[in-house]
């Protein structure tokens, strides 16, 4: 099932699968309850942001690679949660190992959001600045052409106000 979710940029189903797995397991497995509650809160807090990212990525026709990287982390998280759910209370070593892995998962999700979010904001800001500069140059060219047209017409006696464009 997780293999089918890798195609395309649909982040929501993968996100929901991990959140559902965490919610299902947190009720039944007491060994990891605090880790699952913390992970659940991280997922719930970040869910609206990722919904916006997915929606905006579709609107901008792209950024599928960035979404795919995060989807991969979410699917690995789901696998870990499912492994935790099969752990017995007397398997202390497994509990300790999975507990550390859950902590690493949560940290990696937060770090991914912080790092890639910041990088995306910087990149997108630069793209916007480039576009604004390009549009500014085009507007300057249009202004110059209109000024030349006005000067030409006013010189030929059309009678336009010379201060119309400054």
WOWOTA-V401156 format. One line per field, one symbol per residue. burial: + if it has 9 or more other C-alpha atoms within 8 Angstrom, else -. A space follows every 10 residues. Layout:
burial = ???
This chain:
burial = ----++--+- ++-++-+++- +++-++--+- -++-+++-++ -+++--+--+ +--+--+--- ---+--++-+ +++++-++-+ ++-++-+--- ----+--++- +++-++--++ -++---++-- ---------- ---------- --+--++--+ +-++------ ------
